[in-house]
Amino acid sequence: MSDGKDETFELFDLKVEVTAPEGGPIYCGAKPGDHFELRGEMLFLPEGQGFSIYSLASVLPLLAAKQRPTHQNDWMTTDAEVACPDPNCSTRLRITRTGLRRFNHADTTAVPLPGA
């Protein structure tokens, strides 16, 4: 329900891509270039490609913060790579903001905005 107030907010779409140094050992089953995309709350993988749940677990806590606009001096704005959780694996997971998507509060929750 809207009373004419803007109830929208924006989140960044994200791409999380596997990178690795040339010849570095990989134990997580990934290949450089493997990736997934996060659009709103929905995670998308290319057809036929998997992604390690352990690698996913290493970036998952950061994704909601990376989706939101942050101050230019905040480390969340500048830092983009997360190490594979296996200390013997050379991969990194690069988080890139790929676009901005607008959402309506009422479409994302049953909880009304204050004063609505």
N, CA, C and O atoms as a printed pandas DataFrame, in Angstrom:
     atom_number atom_name residue_name chain_id  residue_number  x_coord  y_coord  z_coord
0              1         N          MET        A               1    0.847   -1.178    0.000
1              2        CA          MET        A               1    0.000    0.000    0.000
2              3         C          MET        A               1    0.888    1.235    0.000
3              4         O          MET        A               1    1.863    1.306    0.748
4              5         N          SER        A               2    0.554    2.188   -0.825
5              6        CA          SER        A               2    1.383    3.382   -0.933
6              7         C          SER        A               2    0.564    4.616   -0.621
7              8         O          SER        A               2   -0.595    4.715   -1.024
8              9         N          ASP        A               3    1.155    5.553    0.092
9             10        CA          ASP        A               3    0.490    6.822    0.388
10            11         C          ASP        A               3    1.123    7.947   -0.430
11            12         O          ASP        A               3    1.039    9.117   -0.058
12            13         N          GLY        A               4    1.748    7.590   -1.532
13            14        CA          GLY        A               4    2.391    8.572   -2.384
14            15         C          GLY        A               4    3.864    8.751   -2.085
15            16         O          GLY        A               4    4.576    9.395   -2.855
16            17         N          LYS        A               5    4.339    8.188   -0.967
17            18        CA          LYS        A               5    5.766    8.270   -0.641
18            19         C          LYS        A               5    6.532    7.257   -1.479
19            20         O          LYS        A               5    6.019    6.192   -1.822
20            21         N          ASP        A               6    7.741    7.604   -1.791
21            22        CA          ASP        A               6    8.600    6.684   -2.535
22            23         C          ASP        A               6    9.011    5.548   -1.604
23            24         O          ASP        A               6    9.665    5.784   -0.589
24            25         N          GLU        A               7    8.637    4.335   -1.938
25            26        CA          GLU        A               7    8.954    3.157   -1.129
26            27         C          GLU        A               7   10.017    2.297   -1.801
27            28         O          GLU        A               7   10.140    1.110   -1.499
28            29         N          THR        A               8   10.784    2.889   -2.707
29            30        CA          THR        A               8   11.760    2.105   -3.453
30            31         C          THR        A               8   13.142    2.198   -2.814
31            32         O          THR        A               8   13.450    3.126   -2.065
32            33         N          PHE        A               9   13.956    1.206   -3.137
33            34        CA          PHE        A               9   15.364    1.203   -2.741
34            35         C          PHE        A               9   16.145    0.502   -3.840
35            36         O          PHE        A               9   15.569   -0.194   -4.676
36            37         N          GLU        A              10   17.455    0.688   -3.833
37            38        CA          GLU        A              10   18.291    0.112   -4.877
38            39         C          GLU        A              10   19.326   -0.831   -4.281
39            40         O          GLU        A              10   19.857   -0.604   -3.194
40            41         N          LEU        A              11   19.593   -1.890   -5.024
41            42        CA          LEU        A              11   20.649   -2.842   -4.698
42            43         C          LEU        A              11   21.484   -3.073   -5.951
43            44         O          LEU        A              11   20.970   -3.042   -7.069
44            45         N          PHE        A              12   22.766   -3.302   -5.751
45            46        CA          PHE        A              12   23.630   -3.651   -6.870
46            47         C          PHE        A              12   23.462   -5.121   -7.227
47            48         O          PHE        A              12   23.336   -5.969   -6.344
48            49         N          ASP        A              13   23.460   -5.416   -8.511
49            50        CA          ASP        A              13   23.629   -6.793   -8.971
50            51         C          ASP        A              13   25.116   -7.099   -8.831
51            52         O          ASP        A              13   25.960   -6.215   -8.984
52            53         N          LEU        A              14   25.427   -8.360   -8.538
53            54        CA          LEU        A              14   26.812   -8.752   -8.331
54            55         C          LEU        A              14   27.190   -9.930   -9.210
55            56         O          LEU        A              14   26.354  -10.767   -9.549
56            57         N          LYS        A              15   28.452   -9.982   -9.568
57            58        CA          LYS        A              15   29.026  -11.160  -10.207
58            59         C          LYS        A              15   30.171  -11.624   -9.311
59            60         O          LYS        A              15   31.028  -10.829   -8.926
60            61         N          VAL        A              16   30.179  -12.905   -8.986
61            62        CA          VAL        A              16   31.254  -13.490   -8.193
62            63         C          VAL        A              16   31.975  -14.479   -9.097
63            64         O          VAL        A              16   31.396  -15.472   -9.537
64            65         N          GLU        A              17   33.252  -14.196   -9.371
65            66        CA          GLU        A              17   34.016  -14.967  -10.348
66            67         C          GLU        A              17   35.284  -15.549   -9.733
67            68         O          GLU        A              17   35.970  -14.895   -8.948
68            69         N          VAL        A              18   35.575  -16.777  -10.101
69            70        CA          VAL        A              18   36.786  -17.449   -9.637
70            71         C          VAL        A              18   37.988  -16.941  -10.427
71            72         O          VAL        A              18   37.967  -16.904  -11.657
72            73         N          THR        A              19   39.034  -16.552   -9.705
73            74        CA          THR        A              19   40.310  -16.211  -10.316
74            75         C          THR        A              19   41.380  -17.086   -9.664
75            76         O          THR        A              19   41.190  -17.585   -8.555
76            77         N          ALA        A              20   42.485  -17.265  -10.346
77            78        CA          ALA        A              20   43.597  -18.061   -9.799
78            79         C          ALA        A              20   44.873  -17.679  -10.525
79            80         O          ALA        A              20   44.848  -17.371  -11.717
80            81         N          PRO        A              21   45.992  -17.696   -9.806
81            82        CA          PRO        A              21   47.264  -17.425  -10.484
82            83         C          PRO        A              21   47.607  -18.573  -11.428
83            84         O          PRO        A              21   47.240  -19.721  -11.181
84            85         N          GLU        A              22   48.304  -18.259  -12.496
85            86        CA          GLU        A              22   48.724  -19.269  -13.472
86            87         C          GLU        A              22   49.464  -20.397  -12.756
87            88         O          GLU        A              22   50.448  -20.159  -12.056
88            89         N          GLY        A              23   48.983  -21.620  -12.937
89            90        CA          GLY        A              23   49.637  -22.792  -12.364
90            91         C          GLY        A              23   49.395  -23.019  -10.891
91            92         O          GLY        A              23   49.917  -23.976  -10.320
92            93         N          GLY        A              24   48.600  -22.142  -10.253
93            94        CA          GLY        A              24   48.329  -22.307   -8.825
94            95         C          GLY        A              24   47.435  -23.515   -8.572
95            96         O          GLY        A              24   46.574  -23.828   -9.394
96            97         N          PRO        A              25   47.630  -24.196   -7.443
97            98        CA          PRO        A              25   46.811  -25.370   -7.156
98            99         C          PRO        A              25   45.358  -24.993   -6.883
99           100         O          PRO        A              25   45.079  -23.999   -6.211
100          101         N          ILE        A              26   44.433  -25.799   -7.412
101          102        CA          ILE        A              26   43.004  -25.574   -7.203
102          103         C          ILE        A              26   42.409  -26.861   -6.644
103          104         O          ILE        A              26   42.497  -27.923   -7.259
104          105         N          TYR        A              27   41.801  -26.746   -5.464
105          106        CA          TYR        A              27   41.225  -27.917   -4.802
106          107         C          TYR        A              27   39.710  -27.829   -4.622
107          108         O          TYR        A              27   39.089  -28.771   -4.129
108          109         N          CYS        A              28   39.115  -26.706   -5.017
109          110        CA          CYS        A              28   37.685  -26.508   -4.775
110          111         C          CYS        A              28   36.813  -26.949   -5.951
111          112         O          CYS        A              28   35.596  -26.766   -5.926
112          113         N          GLY        A              29   37.432  -27.527   -6.977
113          114        CA          GLY        A              29   36.661  -27.988   -8.127
114          115         C          GLY        A              29   36.323  -26.895   -9.121
115          116         O          GLY        A              29   35.621  -27.148  -10.100
116          117         N          ALA        A              30   36.805  -25.693   -8.889
117          118        CA          ALA        A              30   36.488  -24.570   -9.771
118          119         C          ALA        A              30   37.528  -24.432  -10.874
119          120         O          ALA        A              30   38.618  -25.001  -10.816
120          121         N          LYS        A              31   37.146  -23.653  -11.878
121          122        CA          LYS        A              31   38.060  -23.251  -12.941
122          123         C          LYS        A              31   38.033  -21.731  -13.006
123          124         O          LYS        A              31   36.978  -21.129  -12.806
124          125         N          PRO        A              32   39.167  -21.098  -13.280
125          126        CA          PRO        A              32   39.124  -19.645  -13.454
126          127         C          PRO        A              32   38.038  -19.274  -14.464
127          128         O          PRO        A              32   37.925  -19.877  -15.530
128          129         N          GLY        A              33   37.253  -18.276  -14.103
129          130        CA          GLY        A              33   36.139  -17.853  -14.951
130          131         C          GLY        A              33   34.801  -18.400  -14.490
131          132         O          GLY        A              33   33.763  -17.834  -14.832
132          133         N          ASP        A              34   34.792  -19.498  -13.715
133          134        CA          ASP        A              34   33.523  -19.960  -13.143
134          135         C          ASP        A              34   32.934  -18.807  -12.339
135          136         O          ASP        A              34   33.667  -18.038  -11.717
136          137         N          HIS        A              35   31.630  -18.692  -12.353
137          138        CA          HIS        A              35   31.008  -17.556  -11.664
138          139         C          HIS        A              35   29.551  -17.836  -11.350
139          140         O          HIS        A              35   28.963  -18.813  -11.813
140          141         N          PHE        A              36   28.995  -16.952  -10.555
141          142        CA          PHE        A              36   27.547  -16.869  -10.391
142          143         C          PHE        A              36   27.194  -15.397  -10.322
143          144         O          PHE        A              36   28.044  -14.545  -10.065
144          145         N          GLU        A              37   25.925  -15.118  -10.556
145          146        CA          GLU        A              37   25.428  -13.748  -10.463
146          147         C          GLU        A              37   24.373  -13.685   -9.386
147          148         O          GLU        A              37   23.615  -14.635   -9.185
148          149         N          LEU        A              38   24.326  -12.560   -8.693
149          150        CA          LEU        A              38   23.309  -12.302   -7.694
150          151         C          LEU        A              38   22.501  -11.112   -8.168
151          152         O          LEU        A              38   23.033  -10.013   -8.320
152          153         N          ARG        A              39   21.220  -11.330   -8.402
153          154        CA          ARG        A              39   20.301  -10.271   -8.839
154          155         C          ARG        A              39   19.196  -10.189   -7.798
155          156         O          ARG        A              39   18.347  -11.076   -7.704
156          157         N          GLY        A              40   19.217   -9.121   -7.023
157          158        CA          GLY        A              40   18.306   -9.054   -5.874
158          159         C          GLY        A              40   18.701  -10.151   -4.909
159          160         O          GLY        A              40   19.856  -10.232   -4.492
160          161         N          GLU        A              41   17.752  -10.991   -4.553
161          162        CA          GLU        A              41   18.064  -12.104   -3.657
162          163         C          GLU        A              41   18.259  -13.419   -4.400
163          164         O          GLU        A              41   18.444  -14.463   -3.774
164          165         N          MET        A              42   18.219  -13.379   -5.723
165          166        CA          MET        A              42   18.289  -14.601   -6.520
166          167         C          MET        A              42   19.700  -14.837   -7.059
167          168         O          MET        A              42   20.309  -13.953   -7.661
168          169         N          LEU        A              43   20.198  -16.043   -6.829
169          170        CA          LEU        A              43   21.518  -16.461   -7.278
170          171         C          LEU        A              43   21.368  -17.259   -8.572
171          172         O          LEU        A              43   20.545  -18.172   -8.646
172          173         N          PHE        A              44   22.157  -16.919   -9.590
173          174        CA          PHE        A              44   22.083  -17.568  -10.894
174          175         C          PHE        A              44   23.448  -18.124  -11.282
175          176         O          PHE        A              44   24.455  -17.419  -11.221
176          177         N          LEU        A              45   23.473  -19.389  -11.679
177          178        CA          LEU        A              45   24.685  -20.048  -12.189
178          179         C          LEU        A              45   24.491  -20.324  -13.670
179          180         O          LEU        A              45   23.375  -20.612  -14.103
180          181         N          PRO        A              46   25.566  -20.242  -14.459
181          182        CA          PRO        A              46   25.449  -20.640  -15.857
182          183         C          PRO        A              46   25.059  -22.125  -15.933
183          184         O          PRO        A              46   25.438  -22.921  -15.074
184          185         N          GLU        A              47   24.310  -22.474  -16.958
185          186        CA          GLU        A              47   23.870  -23.859  -17.119
186          187         C          GLU        A              47   25.065  -24.805  -17.172
187          188         O          GLU        A              47   26.039  -24.553  -17.882
188          189         N          GLY        A              48   24.981  -25.878  -16.424
189          190        CA          GLY        A              48   26.009  -26.903  -16.428
190          191         C          GLY        A              48   27.206  -26.616  -15.529
191          192         O          GLY        A              48   28.128  -27.428  -15.457
192          193         N          GLN        A              49   27.207  -25.479  -14.847
193          194        CA          GLN        A              49   28.332  -25.136  -13.979
194          195         C          GLN        A              49   27.917  -25.236  -12.527
195          196         O          GLN        A              49   26.845  -24.762  -12.153
196          197         N          GLY        A              50   28.753  -25.847  -11.706
197          198        CA          GLY        A              50   28.518  -25.907  -10.277
198          199         C          GLY        A              50   29.352  -24.864   -9.556
199          200         O          GLY        A              50   30.114  -24.119  -10.171
200          201         N          PHE        A              51   29.192  -24.828   -8.247
201          202        CA          PHE        A              51   29.972  -23.911   -7.422
202          203         C          PHE        A              51   30.074  -24.528   -6.043
203          204         O          PHE        A              51   29.057  -24.899   -5.457
204          205         N          SER        A              52   31.274  -24.642   -5.518
205          206        CA          SER        A              52   31.519  -25.266   -4.225
206          207         C          SER        A              52   30.731  -24.573   -3.115
207          208         O          SER        A              52   30.735  -23.346   -3.018
208          209         N          ILE        A              53   30.054  -25.364   -2.277
209          210        CA          ILE        A              53   29.319  -24.758   -1.160
210          211         C          ILE        A              53   30.285  -24.119   -0.163
211          212         O          ILE        A              53   29.916  -23.174    0.534
212          213         N          TYR        A              54   31.510  -24.620   -0.088
213          214        CA          TYR        A              54   32.489  -24.034    0.824
214          215         C          TYR        A              54   32.969  -22.688    0.303
215          216         O          TYR        A              54   33.152  -21.751    1.080
216          217         N          SER        A              55   33.175  -22.585   -1.006
217          218        CA          SER        A              55   33.520  -21.297   -1.602
218          219         C          SER        A              55   32.369  -20.318   -1.451
219          220         O          SER        A              55   32.580  -19.149   -1.129
220          221         N          LEU        A              56   31.155  -20.790   -1.681
221          222        CA          LEU        A              56   29.978  -19.941   -1.510
222          223         C          LEU        A              56   29.891  -19.435   -0.076
223          224         O          LEU        A              56   29.594  -18.263    0.155
224          225         N          ALA        A              57   30.149  -20.314    0.883
225          226        CA          ALA        A              57   30.086  -19.928    2.294
226          227         C          ALA        A              57   31.089  -18.831    2.637
227          228         O          ALA        A              57   30.840  -18.034    3.542
228          229         N          SER        A              58   32.216  -18.776    1.932
229          230        CA          SER        A              58   33.224  -17.757    2.226
230          231         C          SER        A              58   32.806  -16.364    1.769
231          232         O          SER        A              58   33.239  -15.373    2.356
232          233         N          VAL        A              59   31.971  -16.269    0.732
233          234        CA          VAL        A              59   31.548  -14.950    0.244
234          235         C          VAL        A              59   30.151  -14.567    0.706
235          236         O          VAL        A              59   29.809  -13.385    0.718
236          237         N          LEU        A              60   29.350  -15.535    1.080
237          238        CA          LEU        A              60   27.946  -15.268    1.425
238          239         C          LEU        A              60   27.758  -14.150    2.447
239          240         O          LEU        A              60   26.886  -13.304    2.246
240          241         N          PRO        A              61   28.534  -14.103    3.533
241          242        CA          PRO        A              61   28.316  -13.027    4.507
242          243         C          PRO        A              61   28.571  -11.625    3.956
243          244         O          PRO        A              61   28.088  -10.647    4.526
244          245         N          LEU        A              62   29.315  -11.509    2.865
245          246        CA          LEU        A              62   29.663  -10.196    2.312
246          247         C          LEU        A              62   28.683   -9.704    1.260
247          248         O          LEU        A              62   28.629   -8.506    0.978
248          249         N          LEU        A              63   27.906  -10.609    0.674
249          250        CA          LEU        A              63   27.116  -10.248   -0.499
250          251         C          LEU        A              63   26.046   -9.202   -0.213
251          252         O          LEU        A              63   25.875   -8.277   -1.006
252          253         N          ALA        A              64   25.331   -9.320    0.884
253          254        CA          ALA        A              64   24.293   -8.326    1.189
254          255         C          ALA        A              64   24.898   -6.939    1.356
255          256         O          ALA        A              64   24.306   -5.949    0.927
256          257         N          ALA        A              65   26.070   -6.858    1.974
257          258        CA          ALA        A              65   26.734   -5.561    2.135
258          259         C          ALA        A              65   27.245   -5.031    0.795
259          260         O          ALA        A              65   27.145   -3.834    0.523
260          261         N          LYS        A              66   27.797   -5.920   -0.049
261          262        CA          LYS        A              66   28.297   -5.487   -1.353
262          263         C          LYS        A              66   27.160   -5.025   -2.268
263          264         O          LYS        A              66   27.390   -4.257   -3.201
264          265         N          GLN        A              67   25.940   -5.487   -2.006
265          266        CA          GLN        A              67   24.804   -5.066   -2.826
266          267         C          GLN        A              67   24.372   -3.632   -2.525
267          268         O          GLN        A              67   23.729   -2.994   -3.358
268          269         N          ARG        A              68   24.711   -3.131   -1.367
269          270        CA          ARG        A              68   24.236   -1.818   -0.958
270          271         C          ARG        A              68   25.263   -0.733   -1.264
271          272         O          ARG        A              68   26.468   -0.982   -1.223
272          273         N          PRO        A              69   24.780    0.477   -1.573
273          274        CA          PRO        A              69   25.709    1.589   -1.773
274          275         C          PRO        A              69   26.528    1.809   -0.499
275          276         O          PRO        A              69   25.989    1.757    0.606
276          277         N          THR        A              70   27.809    2.049   -0.655
277          278        CA          THR        A              70   28.704    2.269    0.474
278          279         C          THR        A              70   29.531    3.522    0.232
279          280         O          THR        A              70   29.675    3.973   -0.905
280          281         N          HIS        A              71   30.066    4.074    1.293
281          282        CA          HIS        A              71   30.905    5.268    1.198
282          283         C          HIS        A              71   32.161    4.938    0.387
283          284         O          HIS        A              71   32.675    3.823    0.474
284          285         N          GLN        A              72   32.651    5.878   -0.385
285          286        CA          GLN        A              72   33.813    5.642   -1.243
286          287         C          GLN        A              72   35.052    5.233   -0.454
287          288         O          GLN        A              72   35.928    4.567   -1.007
288          289         N          ASN        A              73   35.154    5.607    0.813
289          290        CA          ASN        A              73   36.321    5.263    1.623
290          291         C          ASN        A              73   36.135    3.977    2.426
291          292         O          ASN        A              73   37.063    3.526    3.097
292          293         N          ASP        A              74   34.967    3.399    2.364
293          294        CA          ASP        A              74   34.677    2.164    3.100
294          295         C          ASP        A              74   35.402    1.000    2.438
295          296         O          ASP        A              74   35.416    0.898    1.211
296          297         N          TRP        A              75   35.998    0.128    3.230
297          298        CA          TRP        A              75   36.711   -1.032    2.662
298          299         C          TRP        A              75   35.770   -1.917    1.861
299          300         O          TRP        A              75   36.209   -2.617    0.949
300          301         N          MET        A              76   34.483   -1.898    2.187
301          302        CA          MET        A              76   33.517   -2.717    1.451
302          303         C          MET        A              76   33.395   -2.221    0.003
303          304         O          MET        A              76   33.036   -2.994   -0.885
304          305         N          THR        A              77   33.685   -0.962   -0.234
305          306        CA          THR        A              77   33.654   -0.402   -1.584
306          307         C          THR        A              77   34.889   -0.816   -2.380
307          308         O          THR        A              77   34.787   -1.126   -3.567
308          309         N          THR        A              78   36.042   -0.823   -1.740
309          310        CA          THR        A              78   37.297   -1.033   -2.466
310          311         C          THR        A              78   37.762   -2.478   -2.522
311          312         O          THR        A              78   38.342   -2.891   -3.526
312          313         N          ASP        A              79   37.528   -3.257   -1.480
313          314        CA          ASP        A              79   38.025   -4.634   -1.433
314          315         C          ASP        A              79   37.051   -5.541   -2.170
315          316         O          ASP        A              79   35.846   -5.507   -1.918
316          317         N          ALA        A              80   37.575   -6.349   -3.076
317          318        CA          ALA        A              80   36.691   -7.132   -3.937
318          319         C          ALA        A              80   37.029   -8.609   -4.008
319          320         O          ALA        A              80   36.285   -9.368   -4.629
320          321         N          GLU        A              81   38.127   -9.049   -3.395
321          322        CA          GLU        A              81   38.512  -10.451   -3.521
322          323         C          GLU        A              81   38.501  -11.155   -2.176
323          324         O          GLU        A              81   38.931  -10.612   -1.158
324          325         N          VAL        A              82   37.998  -12.378   -2.204
325          326        CA          VAL        A              82   37.910  -13.222   -1.021
326          327         C          VAL        A              82   38.688  -14.495   -1.314
327          328         O          VAL        A              82   38.540  -15.082   -2.386
328          329         N          ALA        A              83   39.513  -14.923   -0.368
329          330        CA          ALA        A              83   40.301  -16.141   -0.554
330          331         C          ALA        A              83   39.415  -17.375   -0.447
331          332         O          ALA        A              83   38.434  -17.389    0.297
332          333         N          CYS        A              84   39.771  -18.399   -1.192
333          334        CA          CYS        A              84   39.133  -19.695   -1.041
334          335         C          CYS        A              84   39.296  -20.121    0.417
335          336         O          CYS        A              84   40.344  -19.867    1.011
336          337         N          PRO        A              85   38.302  -20.752    0.999
337          338        CA          PRO        A              85   38.441  -21.146    2.406
338          339         C          PRO        A              85   39.481  -22.245    2.646
339          340         O          PRO        A              85   39.908  -22.444    3.784
340          341         N          ASP        A              86   39.895  -22.958    1.600
341          342        CA          ASP        A              86   40.955  -23.958    1.736
342          343         C          ASP        A              86   42.290  -23.224    1.640
343          344         O          ASP        A              86   42.603  -22.678    0.582
344          345         N          PRO        A              87   43.086  -23.194    2.707
345          346        CA          PRO        A              87   44.333  -22.426    2.666
346          347         C          PRO        A              87   45.348  -22.954    1.654
347          348         O          PRO        A              87   46.320  -22.265    1.344
348          349         N          ASN        A              88   45.139  -24.155    1.139
349          350        CA          ASN        A              88   46.059  -24.717    0.147
350          351         C          ASN        A              88   45.615  -24.456   -1.288
351          352         O          ASN        A              88   46.341  -24.771   -2.231
352          353         N          CYS        A              89   44.435  -23.886   -1.454
353          354        CA          CYS        A              89   43.880  -23.589   -2.777
354          355         C          CYS        A              89   44.239  -22.156   -3.148
355          356         O          CYS        A              89   44.140  -21.256   -2.315
356          357         N          SER        A              90   44.651  -21.941   -4.382
357          358        CA          SER        A              90   45.115  -20.609   -4.802
358          359         C          SER        A              90   44.003  -19.703   -5.318
359          360         O          SER        A              90   44.271  -18.555   -5.674
360          361         N          THR        A              91   42.764  -20.186   -5.370
361          362        CA          THR        A              91   41.711  -19.374   -5.978
362          363         C          THR        A              91   41.300  -18.209   -5.087
363          364         O          THR        A              91   41.460  -18.222   -3.866
364          365         N          ARG        A              92   40.768  -17.214   -5.762
365          366        CA          ARG        A              92   40.144  -16.059   -5.124
366          367         C          ARG        A              92   38.779  -15.912   -5.758
367          368         O          ARG        A              92   38.559  -16.340   -6.891
368          369         N          LEU        A              93   37.873  -15.312   -5.031
369          370        CA          LEU        A              93   36.534  -15.037   -5.532
370          371         C          LEU        A              93   36.387  -13.527   -5.633
371          372         O          LEU        A              93   36.361  -12.824   -4.623
372          373         N          ARG        A              94   36.291  -13.041   -6.856
373          374        CA          ARG        A              94   36.204  -11.598   -7.112
374          375         C          ARG        A              94   34.739  -11.190   -7.184
375          376         O          ARG        A              94   33.971  -11.730   -7.981
376          377         N          ILE        A              95   34.361  -10.234   -6.347
377          378        CA          ILE        A              95   32.991   -9.724   -6.304
378          379         C          ILE        A              95   32.955   -8.397   -7.057
379          380         O          ILE        A              95   33.653   -7.451   -6.694
380          381         N          THR        A              96   32.137   -8.334   -8.107
381          382        CA          THR        A              96   32.035   -7.137   -8.935
382          383         C          THR        A              96   30.596   -6.655   -8.968
383          384         O          THR        A              96   29.672   -7.443   -9.168
384          385         N          ARG        A              97   30.413   -5.377   -8.775
385          386        CA          ARG        A              97   29.085   -4.767   -8.933
386          387         C          ARG        A              97   28.846   -4.580  -10.429
387          388         O          ARG        A              97   29.653   -3.964  -11.124
388          389         N          THR        A              98   27.727   -5.119  -10.914
389          390        CA          THR        A              98   27.495   -5.110  -12.358
390          391         C          THR        A              98   26.353   -4.207  -12.802
391          392         O          THR        A              98   26.246   -3.902  -13.990
392          393         N          GLY        A              99   25.518   -3.781  -11.905
393          394        CA          GLY        A              99   24.393   -2.933  -12.274
394          395         C          GLY        A              99   23.604   -2.583  -11.031
395          396         O          GLY        A              99   23.858   -3.111   -9.948
396          397         N          LEU        A             100   22.654   -1.697  -11.195
397          398        CA          LEU        A             100   21.825   -1.247  -10.087
398          399         C          LEU        A             100   20.376   -1.599  -10.391
399          400         O          LEU        A             100   19.880   -1.330  -11.485
400          401         N          ARG        A             101   19.715   -2.191   -9.437
401          402        CA          ARG        A             101   18.335   -2.639   -9.614
402          403         C          ARG        A             101   17.456   -1.979   -8.543
403          404         O          ARG        A             101   17.857   -1.876   -7.383
404          405         N          ARG        A             102   16.263   -1.536   -8.936
405          406        CA          ARG        A             102   15.342   -0.855   -8.019
406          407         C          ARG        A             102   14.261   -1.836   -7.551
407          408         O          ARG        A             102   13.715   -2.611   -8.336
408          409         N          PHE        A             103   13.975   -1.776   -6.263
409          410        CA          PHE        A             103   12.958   -2.628   -5.645
410          411         C          PHE        A             103   11.954   -1.760   -4.905
411          412         O          PHE        A             103   12.264   -0.644   -4.490
412          413         N          ASN        A             104   10.750   -2.289   -4.747
413          414        CA          ASN        A             104    9.714   -1.631   -3.972
414          415         C          ASN        A             104    9.602   -2.351   -2.629
415          416         O          ASN        A             104    9.488   -3.576   -2.584
416          417         N          HIS        A             105    9.634   -1.597   -1.549
417          418        CA          HIS        A             105    9.595   -2.170   -0.210
418          419         C          HIS        A             105    8.456   -3.169   -0.042
419          420         O          HIS        A             105    8.680   -4.272    0.455
420          421         N          ALA        A             106    7.248   -2.808   -0.444
421          422        CA          ALA        A             106    6.077   -3.674   -0.257
422          423         C          ALA        A             106    6.165   -4.983   -1.033
423          424         O          ALA        A             106    5.489   -5.952   -0.689
424          425         N          ASP        A             107    6.987   -5.022   -2.071
425          426        CA          ASP        A             107    7.155   -6.255   -2.843
426          427         C          ASP        A             107    8.183   -7.204   -2.220
427          428         O          ASP        A             107    8.311   -8.351   -2.648
428          429         N          THR        A             108    8.913   -6.724   -1.207
429          430        CA          THR        A             108    9.984   -7.537   -0.636
430          431         C          THR        A             108    9.733   -7.969    0.799
431          432         O          THR        A             108   10.485   -8.781    1.339
432          433         N          THR        A             109    8.691   -7.442    1.425
433          434        CA          THR        A             109    8.403   -7.775    2.821
434          435         C          THR        A             109    6.940   -7.493    3.151
435          436         O          THR        A             109    6.298   -6.659    2.512
436          437         N          ALA        A             110    6.427   -8.193    4.149
437          438        CA          ALA        A             110    5.073   -7.932    4.639
438          439         C          ALA        A             110    5.074   -6.842    5.708
439          440         O          ALA        A             110    4.010   -6.360    6.098
440          441         N          VAL        A             111    6.235   -6.454    6.179
441          442        CA          VAL        A             111    6.342   -5.452    7.227
442          443         C          VAL        A             111    6.208   -4.058    6.599
443          444         O          VAL        A             111    7.006   -3.701    5.732
444          445         N          PRO        A             112    5.228   -3.277    7.017
445          446        CA          PRO        A             112    5.042   -1.949    6.414
446          447         C          PRO        A             112    6.118   -0.968    6.882
447          448         O          PRO        A             112    6.722   -1.126    7.943
448          449         N          LEU        A             113    6.328    0.039    6.056
449          450        CA          LEU        A             113    7.228    1.115    6.453
450          451         C          LEU        A             113    6.604    1.878    7.617
451          452         O          LEU        A             113    5.378    1.939    7.716
452          453         N          PRO        A             114    7.412    2.460    8.498
453          454        CA          PRO        A             114    6.850    3.238    9.593
454          455         C          PRO        A             114    5.966    4.355    9.057
455          456         O          PRO        A             114    6.318    5.030    8.089
456          457         N          GLY        A             115    4.841    4.537    9.680
457          458        CA          GLY        A             115    3.920    5.593    9.273
458          459         C          GLY        A             115    3.041    5.236    8.082
459          460         O          GLY        A             115    2.244    6.059    7.632
460          461         N          ALA        A             116    3.177    4.005    7.563
461          462        CA          ALA        A             116    2.359    3.612    6.409
462          463         C          ALA        A             116    0.987    3.141    6.860
463          464         O          ALA        A             116    0.157    2.769    6.030
